[in-house]
């Protein structure tokens, strides 16, 4: 057996694919066989219909015995001959029917000769009726005999085709079932082997970890009788325990290491917290962090002071993104973020909600009188051209303003109100701003 779980899984996958392929092939063979039998039976049914038509035309001829009825018999015989020659299937089945059809053609030729003789006799002696009744009676008896034999032969062929089809389909079914069963047994055997070896390897690893947790650093795993993947883990475990035995330190050294690790973890924690609360492109607060900071600002403003929320949206940014590329768009967003951070006080804070939408909280305000001038300064700063790869990129800004507590008394309400005001500001040309209700 292959001494690797990965290789066993590849083998299991291959066996599964082979099983699917054999099933699809069996379905295709069965479908093709059904189509072949269907075509043969349809072709045979056409012959049966032509024989029935021939029988009907013979009956009409026997009733009238005129030239018109005889022509219909000839036409029916030719149709039957065409159907026999165009039979879809093994032509050997129809050898007897073709022979009987040729015999029928010979009888029809004989019948034609008798009819011509009768017509000549009637022309010579108009009042004397021909006395060839007995030969025609014999011909008519042979007609009936041949037609009956044809019908029985076609019925026999029909049964033979059905039996051959049933036998072939049974053979295909048994062969397919046998192959699928063999492949399924192989697949189950591989899966069982994988499960057994996996359980053994995982049990060995669990035992080693338990021993290590109990302080047994001398415990070594046995790598034999393991699959390659578990053997690598066992070797790594053994090297790790050996390294732990070789690197035992004093209590003071251990405490120092703990302090170092604690500081590293704290730095990682702070870094992760920063990543979770800030936009990766601009370094500004993301929506969640901005709403959290705004909630704290609202709590402080409830006790004393007022605050304003600015909702900023970049105009013409889509043109830059579409015409200059996403790198240029990212550069524009980073530049706008940098200008925003430089343009606000240390008590204010800035966030990016997504796309080209930014928000600013003007915190710890004594009144709203200075807000319009502050917004004009922001518009002037943000509307300055941005140089990217020696190209001058220009964007306008639309700013909406909401005040606490006049327009809303909660973070989401303030942001939504400023957002609505921003959309009204967009109706103007160039950069501009709107206050709620303004």
N, C-alpha and C positions, 0 to 999 in steps of 0.2 A: 504493500500500500504506500502511496506517496506520503512522505513524512512532512507534510505542510498543510495547514488548514486552508491557506489561500489556494494551493493547487487542487486540493479536494473540492473546494467550492467551484473552481473553474471546471473540474470534471463533472460536478453535479449540474452546473449550468449547461454544459455541453450535452449531458444526457437528457436534460429537460428540453433543450432545443431539438434534439433528435426525436424525442417523443412527440413534440408538436409537429415536426416535419412529417413523421410517419402518419400521424392522424390526418394532416392536410392532404398528403398523397393518397391515403385511402379514400378520403372524401372525393378527391379529384378523379381517381380511377372509377369509383362507384358512379359518380356523375357522368363520366364519359361513357361507361358501359350502359347506363340508363338511356343516354341519348342515342347510342348505337341501336339498342333494342327498339327504342321508340321509332327510329327511322325505318328499321327493317319491318316492324309491324305495320307502320303506315304504308310502306311500299307493298307489303303483302295484302293489306286491306284494299289497296287500289286494284290489285289483281283479282281479289274476290269480287269487288264491285264490277269489274269488267266481265268476269265469268257470269255473274248474275245478269248483267245486261245482255250478254251473249245468249244466255238461256231464254231471256224474255223475247229477244229478236227471233230465235228459233221457233218459239211458241207462236209468235205472230205469223211467221212464214208458213208453219204447218197449218195454220188456220186459213190463210189466204192463198199461198203458193203462187205469188205473182212476182214480177221482176223488181218492183219497188221494195218489197219485203226482203227479197234476196240481197239487194244492194245494202240494206241495213245490216244484214248478217255479215256481209263482207267487211263493212266498216267496223262492226263490233269486233270481228276477228283481228283486224289490223290493230285496233286499240289494245286488245289483249296481248298481241304480239309485242307492241311497243312497251307495255307495262312489264312484260316478262324480260325484255332486253334491258330495261332501265331499273331492274330490281336492285335495291341497295342492300347488299349482303352477299353471301356465298351463293354464286349462281348454280353450284352443284345441287342445291336443294330443289331447284326448279327444272332439273333435267327431264324428269318424267312429264311434268306439266308442258314443257316446251315440245316434247315428242308428241304428246296427245294433241297439242295445238296444231302441229304440222299434219297429224292424221286428220284432224278436223278440216284443215285447209284442203287436203286431198279429197275428202268427202264433198266439200263445197264445190270443188272443181268438177267432180263427177256429177253433182247435182246440176251444175250449170250445163254440162253436156246433155243431160237428160232433158232439161228445159228447152235447150236449143233444138233437140230432136223432136220434141213435142210441137214446138212452134212450126218446124218445117213440115211435119205431118199434117198439122191443121191447115197450113197454107195449101198443101196438095189436095187434101180431102177435107174441106171445111166442115162437112157434116159428119165426119167420122172421128170419134174421140179416141185418143191414144190409149193403148192398153199396157202402159209401162207402170202400172200401179204397184206391182209387186216389187220391182227394183227400188222404187222410191220408198216403199214401206220399209224395206231393209235398211236403206240409208237413214231414214228417220229414226229407226231403232238404234242404229249406231251413233247417231247424234246424241240421243238421250244417254246412251251408255258412256260416251266420251265425256259429256258434261257432268254426269254423275261421278265418274272417276276423277275428273279435274277437281270437283268440289271436295271429294274425299281426300285427294292428294294435298290440296291447299290447307285443308283442316289439319292434316297430319303434319305439314310443314309448320303451321302455326303452333301446334303443340310442341314440336321439336325445338323451335326457337325459344319458346317459353322455358322448356326444361333446360336447354343449354344455358340460357341466361341465368336461371335460378342456380344451376350448378356452378357457373363461373362466379356469380356474386357470393355464393356460399364459400367457395374457395378463397376469394379475395378477403372475405370477412374473417375467415379462420386464420389466414396468413397474417392479416393486419392485427388481429387480436393477439396472435402469438408473439409477433414482433413487439407490439405495445406492452404486452405483459412482461416480456424479457427486459425491455428498457425500463419499465416501471420498477421491476424487482431490483435491477442494478441501481436505479436512482434511490430507492428506499435503503439499499445496502450502504451506499455512499453517505446518505443523510444520517443513518444510524451510526456509522463509523465516525463521522464528524462530531455528532453529539457525544459519543462515548469519549473520544479523545479530548473534546472541549471540556467536558465535566471533570475529567482527570486533571487537566492542566489548571483549570480554575480552582479546583480543590487544593492542589499543591500551592498555588499562589496565596490562597486564603490562609492556609496553614502557616506559610512563611510570614505573612503580615501579622497574624495573631501572635506568633512567637516573637516577632520584633517588637510588637506593642507591649509584650510582657517583659521586655528587657533582655531577651536571649539574643544577643548580637553575634553569638557563635553559630547560630543555626544556618545551615547551608542547604539549599534546594538541590535535588538530584535532577540533572538535565536529561538523563537517559529516559527513554519511553515517553518523551514529550514531543509534540509537534514543534516545528522550527520556530514558530512565533512565540510559543510559551517557553521554549528553550532560551530564546534571546532574553525574555523577561526574567527567567531564572538566573541567567548569567549576570544581568544587570542587578538583580536583587543581591546576589552573592557578592558582587563587587561593592555594592552600597554598604552591606553589613560589614565587609572587611574594612571599608573606608571609615565607617563609624567606629569600629574598634581601634583603628589607628589614629583617630583624631579626637580621642577623649581629652577634655580640657578641664582645667580647674574651675571651681565655682565662680571665682572672680572673672575669669575669662568668659565663662558661660553667660554671666550677667551682662558683661560688656557686649557680647554678641547679641543678647536679647535686646539691649538698648538700641544697638545699631539697626537690628531688624525692625524694631518698633518704629524707629524714625523713618526707615525706608517705607514701611507700610503706611505711615502717616502721610508721607509725601505722595505715595501712590494714591492714597485715599483722596487727598486734596486735588491731585491731578484728575482723578476720575470724576470727582464732584464738579470740578471746573468744566470738564468735557460734557458732563450730563446737563450743565446749566448754561452752556454758551454755544453759540453758533460756530461750527468748525471753520467756516470761511472767513468771517469777519471778527470773531472773538467777542461779539456782543452777546448780551443775554438772549437766550431763546425765549419762546413764548411762555413756557412754564415758569422759568426763572423771573421773567419780567412781571408776570402776573403776581408771583409771590412777593417780589419787592414792592410792587404797587399796592398790594394788600397791606403791607407793613406801613407804607407811606400814608395810606388812607386812615389807618388806625391812629397814626401820629397827628394827622390833619384833623381828625375828629376832636382831639383835645385842644389843639391850638394851631392856627394857620390854615392855609389853603394850598392847593396844588393844581397844576394844569397838565393835561396829557396831549401830546402832539402826535398825530398819525401822518406819516410821511410816505408818499408814493412817488416813484421816479417815473417821469414822462420820457418818452423816446427811448426807454431802456430796451424795449423789444427790438427796435431798429438796430441798436448797437449789437445786441445778441445775435440777430439774424444776419446782419451784414458783415460784422467783424469777427464773429465766432464766440463760443462760450468762454474762452480764455479772456477775451476782452471784456465780456460781461462780468466775469468774476473779478477782474481788476477794477472795474467801475464800482462794483458793490463794496470791495475792500476799501477803495479810496473814499467813498461816501461815508462808510463807517468810521474811518480814521478822522475825517473832517467833523463828523458829529461828536466824537469823543473829545476833540480839541475845542469844540464850540460851547460845551456845557460846563456848568460848575461841578465841583467835586460832590456836592449834595444831590445833583441830578443823576439820572441813570438812563441808559439807552438800550434798546433791544431790537432784534430783527425777528419779525413774525414769519418770514418766509418770502422767497422770490425777491421782489424789489420793494417790499413794505417794511418800514422801520417805525419805531415808536420811541418817544422821549417823554420822560416824566420830569417836569420842572417842580422840584420838591422844596418845601420850606419857604414858600412865598409869603410875603407880608400882604401883598395885594396883587391884582391882575393887571395893574397899570403897565408894568414893564414887559408883559408878555408879547404884545404886538411888535415892539421894537426888537425883542429877542428873536421872534420869528423872521422878521425882515433880515436880521443878521444871518440867520441860518440859511434863508433862501439865497442871499448873496454869496455865502460861502459854498453852498452845495451846487450852485449853478455855474461855478467857475469851470472852465474847460479842464478836462483830464487828459494828460499826455500819456499815450500808450504806444510804445514802439514808434516814436516820432510822429504819431498821428494824434490829432486833436479830437477828442471825443466830448460831445456836449449832451447833457441831459437836463431837463427841467424837473422841478419838484412841485408836487401838490400837497399842501399841508392842511389838515383839519384839526381843530382845537376843541377840547371839551374841558370844563372847569368843575372842580369839586368844591362845594357840594351842589352848585347850581344845576348842573346837567345830569349828574348821577352820583350815587353815594357808594358805589362798589366798583372794583377794578374792571370787570367785564363791561359794565354799563358805560364807564368812562371811555374804554377802548372803542366800543361800538359807536358811541356818540361822535367821537373824533373821526372814526372811519366814515360815518355818514357825511360829516362836514367835509372830509377830504374829497369824497365823490362829487360834492357840489362844487368844490374848488376846481375840479378837473374840467368843468364846463367852460372855464375861461381859457384864454390863450396864454401860453408861457407859464412861468412859475407864479404861484399864488397860494393864498390860504383862505380858509373859511372857519368861522366859529360856529358852534351849534346855534341854529336859528339865524345865523348871519347871512 
